Amino acid sequence: MITLTERAAKKVADLAAKKNRPAVLRVKVGAGGCSGLSYEFVVCDDLREDDAVSETAGAKAAVDAKADFFIGGSVVDWEESLMSSGFVVKNPHAASTCSCGKSFSTES
């Protein structure tokens, strides 16, 4: 299971409201990126039976069993700067990450 910070939960709620959807952020793990695996984020309205789901301030974070294996225990935050903005994952399973933080590896 992953958790959202208050800031990330607010951003999920804002994005969901613009799409007139429930506040659910699905975090996926895909192949690719500089380090081998990449994070994918989708505001959605579907929860599946096998999802690990957490809730913060009315916003839910969902991951399937495959993604939970790689990112379970992670904290998702929302960061904004002059150069970029986006969800940032603090992943306890990541042995290495790329400099932009969009991909990771579980092997050292």
C-alpha positions as CSV (number, residue, x, y, z in Angstrom):
1,M,0.0,0.0,0.0
2,I,1.1,3.6,-0.6
3,T,0.1,6.7,1.1
4,L,-0.5,10.3,-0.1
5,T,0.7,13.4,1.7
6,E,-1.8,16.1,2.4
7,R,-0.4,18.1,-0.4
8,A,-0.7,15.2,-2.9
9,A,-4.2,14.4,-1.7
10,K,-5.3,18.0,-2.4
11,K,-3.8,17.9,-5.9
12,V,-5.6,14.6,-6.6
13,A,-8.9,16.1,-5.4
14,D,-8.3,19.2,-7.6
15,L,-7.5,17.1,-10.7
16,A,-10.5,14.8,-10.1
17,A,-12.8,17.8,-9.7
18,K,-11.7,19.1,-13.1
19,K,-12.6,15.8,-14.7
20,N,-15.7,15.3,-12.6
21,R,-14.4,12.1,-11.1
22,P,-13.9,10.6,-7.7
23,A,-10.5,11.5,-6.1
24,V,-8.6,8.3,-6.9
25,L,-4.9,8.3,-7.9
26,R,-3.8,5.0,-9.5
27,V,0.0,4.6,-9.3
28,K,1.4,2.2,-11.7
29,V,4.9,0.8,-12.4
30,G,6.0,0.4,-16.0
31,A,9.1,-0.7,-17.8
32,G,11.3,2.1,-19.0
33,G,13.0,5.2,-17.9
34,C,16.7,5.8,-17.1
35,S,16.7,3.3,-14.2
36,G,14.6,0.5,-15.6
37,L,11.2,1.0,-14.0
38,S,9.0,4.1,-14.2
39,Y,6.2,5.6,-12.1
40,E,2.9,6.3,-13.9
41,F,0.0,8.3,-12.4
42,V,-3.6,8.3,-13.5
43,V,-6.6,10.0,-11.9
44,C,-9.3,7.4,-12.3
45,D,-12.6,6.2,-11.0
46,D,-12.1,2.5,-10.9
47,L,-11.0,0.5,-7.9
48,R,-10.3,-3.2,-8.4
49,E,-10.9,-6.0,-6.0
50,D,-7.1,-6.7,-5.7
51,D,-6.1,-3.1,-5.2
52,A,-4.2,-1.9,-2.1
53,V,-6.0,1.3,-1.3
54,S,-5.3,4.1,1.2
55,E,-7.1,7.3,1.9
56,T,-5.8,10.8,2.9
57,A,-8.1,13.8,3.3
58,G,-10.8,12.3,1.1
59,A,-8.4,11.3,-1.8
60,K,-7.6,7.6,-2.4
61,A,-4.3,6.1,-3.7
62,A,-4.6,2.7,-5.4
63,V,-2.0,0.2,-6.6
64,D,-2.5,-3.3,-8.0
65,A,-0.6,-6.3,-6.6
66,K,2.2,-6.1,-9.2
67,A,2.9,-2.4,-8.5
68,D,2.6,-2.9,-4.8
69,F,5.5,-5.4,-4.9
70,F,7.7,-2.6,-6.2
71,I,6.3,0.5,-4.4
72,G,4.5,-0.8,-1.3
73,G,5.3,1.4,1.6
74,S,6.0,4.4,-0.6
75,V,4.8,8.0,0.1
76,V,3.6,10.1,-2.8
77,D,3.9,13.9,-2.5
78,W,3.2,16.8,-4.8
79,E,6.0,19.2,-5.5
80,E,6.0,22.5,-7.5
81,S,9.0,24.6,-8.5
82,L,9.8,27.1,-11.1
83,M,11.1,24.4,-13.4
84,S,8.6,21.6,-12.9
85,S,5.7,20.2,-10.9
86,G,4.4,16.7,-10.3
87,F,4.0,13.8,-8.1
88,V,7.1,12.6,-6.3
89,V,7.5,9.1,-4.9
90,K,9.6,8.3,-1.8
91,N,10.1,4.6,-2.4
92,P,11.8,2.5,0.3
93,H,12.4,-0.3,-2.3
94,A,14.4,1.9,-4.7
95,A,18.0,1.1,-4.7
96,S,18.7,3.8,-7.3
97,T,16.7,6.6,-9.0
98,C,17.3,8.8,-12.0
99,S,18.1,12.4,-11.4
100,C,14.6,13.5,-12.4
101,G,12.9,11.0,-10.0
102,K,10.6,9.6,-12.6
103,S,12.3,6.1,-12.7
104,F,13.9,3.7,-10.3
105,S,15.6,0.4,-9.9
106,T,15.2,-2.2,-7.1
107,E,18.7,-3.6,-7.9
108,S,21.9,-2.0,-6.8
